[in-house]
């Protein structure tokens, strides 16, 4: 979506994404050359499903996914591709570095992390989870 700085793009109210405005300048294709224009980029948020039903988890095949765990710690991470996970144990807050909303989740929660997101994991109780990338 390209707009002049005087006109903001309109989005459907059900779209739950953060809009990041990037200035398009000299690097823009010839069709965008001229005064700087704004380009809207939808940045997906971390999605948390609190305590989903076991039937829902089984339908997704969650219990056949790989497992991973870590102790109480704080570390940086970048998602090269999306990840879905189901926490078997733990208490975590993940804070994106680009202004997206942080997410806090724990045992029994299902979480989806968007591809390309860099963040900090703050693990307050040891984590054990099923996970699937892609």
Buried (B, 14 or more C-beta within 10 A) or exposed (E): EEBEEEEEEEEEEEEEBBBEEEEBEEEBEEEBEEEEBBBBEEBBBBEBBEEBEEEEBEEBEBEEBEEEEBEEEEEEEEBEEBBBBBBBEBBBBBBBEEEBEEBBBBBBBBBBBBEEBEBBBBBBEEBEBBBBBE
